[in-house]
Amino acid sequence: MMKLYKMALWSFFLFLSLDTKANWITWHSKDNLVIKFQTQDSGVIAIQAATFIPNADRMSLIALLNDTQNASNWLKNVSKVEKIISPNSAEDIVYTELAAPWPVTDRVMLTHSCHKKINESKSKIIIRSVGEAKLNKFIEKDINAILVTPVEGFWLLEDKQNGLHIQHEIYANPQGKIPRWLSNKTALKGVRHTFNNLAHFLLKPQYSKSFKLEMSNCIGFE
């Protein structure tokens, strides 16, 4: 079975608002990685990252995302990722713990992902936060952390002849009293660190093996 997106990633992005705004500001452009941001009405930024990784493919990325035990080694500011349930072979509900620097309170995320087929070489992992009506099924009420919500985003993956093109867009409201400038700066640095790690981890032998791509039409996600 597909075990999608065993991570957090923190990984964010309000579809309606982001699709209608074009004012993306480039924050980083180096070594085949471009990161942009866009300030939302909440003051929290949405983040867009794009890269091309030679000799990688979608199967290697999915294999990496499935390796939840290793998630904290490449996902910046993530201390734990756990799959809660898989509604079907193309969907996962995932719990993520985010480690915040002192004295900021730690955060948690509960996200629902779906892997959508676009064509034979291109697909999209859609991510959104689990609605409050369902939270009590998966998270204890007295958990000593702040819930990050809403979370909206996606990974757009395309296999090319000599590698993998990745576009990631994400929005996640950290809630709480953390200053917006601090949460935004931390998020941008986290994405840069994560993508630099991604380029390294995808080429490890354990992620280069064939991995079945489970996809669906993801009705209701878009």
C-alpha positions in Angstrom: 0.0 0.0 0.0 1.0 3.6 -0.6 2.2 5.3 2.5 2.2 8.9 1.3 3.8 11.8 2.9 5.0 10.5 6.2 6.2 13.9 7.1 5.1 17.0 8.0 6.1 19.4 6.2 4.9 21.6 7.8 4.8 21.4 4.3 1.0 24.9 4.0 -0.4 26.9 0.9 -4.0 28.3 0.5 -5.0 27.2 -3.0 -7.7 29.9 -3.7 -5.7 32.8 -2.4 -2.4 31.8 -3.8 -3.8 30.9 -7.2 -5.2 34.4 -7.6 -2.1 36.3 -6.5 1.0 36.6 -8.7 3.3 38.6 -6.4 5.8 35.9 -5.5 9.1 37.3 -4.2 12.3 35.4 -4.8 14.2 34.7 -1.5 16.8 32.2 -2.7 18.1 31.2 -6.1 21.2 29.1 -6.1 22.5 25.6 -7.0 19.4 24.7 -9.0 17.0 25.6 -6.1 14.6 28.6 -6.3 12.5 29.6 -3.3 9.9 32.3 -3.3 7.4 33.6 -0.8 4.1 35.4 -0.8 2.6 37.2 2.2 -1.0 36.2 2.9 -3.7 38.2 4.7 -2.8 36.4 7.9 0.7 37.8 7.8 2.0 34.3 7.4 3.8 33.6 4.1 3.2 30.9 1.6 6.3 29.3 0.2 7.1 28.0 -3.2 10.2 25.9 -3.9 11.3 24.4 -7.2 14.3 22.2 -8.1 15.6 19.6 -10.5 17.4 16.6 -9.1 19.4 14.6 -11.7 19.1 10.8 -11.6 16.1 10.8 -9.3 12.5 9.9 -10.0 9.1 10.0 -8.4 9.5 6.5 -7.0 12.6 7.5 -5.1 10.8 10.5 -3.6 7.8 8.4 -2.5 10.1 5.9 -1.0 11.8 8.6 1.0 8.5 10.0 2.2 7.5 6.6 3.3 10.6 6.3 5.5 9.1 8.0 8.5 11.8 6.8 10.8 14.3 8.8 8.9 12.1 11.9 8.4 13.7 14.0 11.2 17.1 13.6 9.5 16.2 15.5 6.4 13.0 17.5 7.3 14.1 20.7 9.1 12.5 21.3 12.5 10.6 18.0 12.4 11.1 15.7 15.4 8.5 13.0 14.6 6.3 11.8 11.8 3.8 9.1 12.2 1.2 7.7 9.8 -2.2 7.5 11.6 -4.3 5.8 9.0 -4.6 5.3 5.2 -8.2 5.8 4.0 -7.1 4.1 0.7 -3.9 3.2 -1.1 -3.4 6.8 -2.4 -4.2 8.7 0.8 -2.7 9.1 4.2 -3.5 10.9 7.4 -0.2 11.9 9.1 0.7 13.3 12.5 3.8 15.5 12.7 5.6 17.0 15.6 7.6 20.2 15.0 10.4 21.1 17.3 10.5 24.9 17.9 13.5 26.8 19.3 13.3 27.9 22.9 11.3 29.6 24.2 8.7 29.0 21.4 6.2 26.3 22.1 6.4 23.2 20.0 3.8 22.7 17.3 2.0 19.7 15.9 0.2 19.1 12.5 -2.4 16.6 11.4 -2.5 16.4 7.6 -4.4 14.5 5.0 -2.7 13.8 1.7 -3.7 12.4 -1.6 -1.6 11.4 -4.6 -3.2 12.5 -7.9 -2.2 11.3 -11.3 -1.9 14.0 -14.0 -0.3 11.9 -16.8 2.1 9.0 -17.1 5.1 11.1 -16.0 3.5 13.7 -13.8 1.6 13.6 -10.5 0.6 15.8 -7.5 0.6 15.1 -3.8 -2.1 17.3 -2.4 -1.9 18.2 1.3 -4.4 19.8 3.7 -5.0 19.9 7.4 -7.6 17.6 8.9 -10.7 19.5 9.9 -11.4 20.2 13.5 -14.5 17.9 13.5 -12.1 15.0 13.0 -9.2 16.1 15.2 -10.4 14.3 18.4 -10.2 11.0 16.6 -6.4 11.4 16.1 -5.0 13.9 18.6 -5.4 14.0 22.4 -7.2 17.1 23.7 -4.5 17.7 26.4 -1.5 17.5 24.1 1.2 20.0 25.2 1.7 21.7 21.9 0.0 24.2 19.5 -1.9 22.9 16.5 -0.7 24.3 13.2 -3.8 25.1 11.1 -4.8 25.6 8.4 -2.2 23.7 6.4 -2.6 23.6 2.6 -0.1 22.7 -0.1 1.2 20.2 -2.7 4.2 18.5 -4.3 4.1 18.6 -8.1 6.4 15.8 -9.4 7.5 15.3 -13.0 9.8 12.6 -14.2 12.2 13.9 -16.9 14.6 12.0 -19.1 17.5 12.5 -16.8 16.0 13.4 -13.4 13.0 14.6 -11.3 11.5 18.1 -11.4 9.9 19.1 -8.1 7.7 22.0 -7.3 6.5 22.4 -3.7 4.0 25.0 -2.5 3.0 25.3 1.1 1.1 27.4 3.6 0.9 26.6 7.4 -0.3 29.0 10.0 1.7 28.3 13.2 -1.0 30.0 15.4 0.0 31.1 18.9 1.9 34.3 19.8 5.0 33.6 17.8 6.0 36.9 15.9 5.2 36.6 12.2 8.7 37.8 11.2 10.2 34.9 13.2 7.8 32.2 12.0 8.2 33.4 8.4 12.1 33.5 8.6 12.1 30.0 10.3 9.9 28.6 7.6 12.0 29.9 4.7 15.2 28.6 6.2 13.5 25.3 6.9 12.5 24.8 3.3 15.9 25.7 2.1 17.5 23.2 4.5 15.0 20.5 3.6 15.5 20.8 -0.1 19.2 20.7 0.2 18.9 17.5 2.2 16.4 16.2 -0.3 18.9 16.4 -3.2 21.3 14.3 -1.1 18.8 11.7 0.3 17.0 10.9 -3.0 20.2 9.5 -4.4 20.9 7.1 -1.5 20.7 3.4 -2.6 17.8 2.5 -0.4 15.6 5.0 -2.2 16.6 4.1 -5.7 14.7 0.8 -5.7 11.4 0.5 -7.6 8.4 1.7 -5.6 4.8 1.4 -6.7 3.1 4.7 -7.4 -0.4 4.5 -6.0 -2.6 7.4 -7.3 -6.2 8.3 -7.6 -8.4 11.2 -8.9 -8.4 12.8 -5.4 -12.0 14.0 -5.7 -12.8 16.5 -3.0 -9.2 17.7 -2.5 -9.3 20.3 -5.3 
